[in-house]
Amino acid sequence: MLLIIGFVGVIFGGACAIVASNKGRDVLGWFVLGFLFNLIALIVIAALTPLDKAQAAEGASDKRLPDEEVMGKDELRKKAAALAASLAQSREKMNG
């Protein structure tokens, strides 16, 4: 019985991996999902849209800030100087 379940898992995992490869998605991850969830994973990967290289690169760099939120060097230096001055004033008040 376990041999049949393993064989079916490998078949569905392989099918998911092939479809994922054709759509530019993670092959190993989809193989594991296909092995564990069989037909459900195959239906899901078949329904997903293909990734192009720009989308894949964008997904990897989601943790970076957008260009609008990145401050210029001068603006950053001014804020750092203001923070340092504020810290110095706070220390003077605490010390004496």
N, C-alpha and C positions, 0 to 999 in steps of 0.2 A: 504494500500500500504506500509506504513512504517513497519507494522507488518511483511509483507513478506520479506522486505529488511533486517530487524533485524534477522529474522529466518534464512535466507540464510547466513547472516554474521556469526551467531553462528555456523552453520553447517560447513562452510569453516574454520572458526577460530579453531573449534575443530579438524577438519581433519589436519590442519597445526600443531596444538599443538601435536597431536599424532605422526605425522611424525617427528617433531622436537625432541620429547622425544626419539624416537627410534634411532635418529642420534646423540644424545648427545648435542643438541643445546638448546638455551633458549626457554622454553615452552611458558611463558607468552608473550614474545616479538613476537613470531611467531603466537600466538593466535590473538594478536592485528593486526598484518599484514594481517592475513587471514580474519579477520573480515572486515577490511577496503578494501583490494584489491582482495578478493575472489579467483578466479581461478588463477590469476597471481601469488599470493603468494604461492599457493599450488604447482604450477609448479616449482617455484624457489626452495622451500624447498625440493621438490622431486629430483631436479637435483643436489643439494649440496651433497658433500661427507660427510660421518659421521666423527665426531671428536672423537679422542681417548683421554684419560685422559692427556697424555703428551702434546698434541696440545692445549688442553683447558688451562692447567697450563701455557704453554708458551705464550698464548695469554694474559693471565692476568698479566704476568711479562714482557711485552714488554718494559715497561718504565725503566727497569733496564739496566745498561750498560753491554755489553758482558765482559767476563773474561779478554780478551786481552786488553781492554781499562781501566781496573781498575788498578790504580797504587799501588805499594807496599807501606808499611808504611814509609820506609826509603826515598823512592823517594818523597813521599808527604811531609815529614818533610823538606827535602832539598829545595823543591820548596817554601814551606811556609817561611822558613828562608830567602831565597833569596828575596822573596816579601817583608818581613818585613824590611830587610836591605835597599831595594830600597825605601820603604816608608819613612824610617827614614832619608835617604839622601835627599829626596825631601822636607821633612819638614824643615831640616836644611837650605837648599837653600832658601826656602820661608821666613823663619824667620830671616835669617840674614847673 
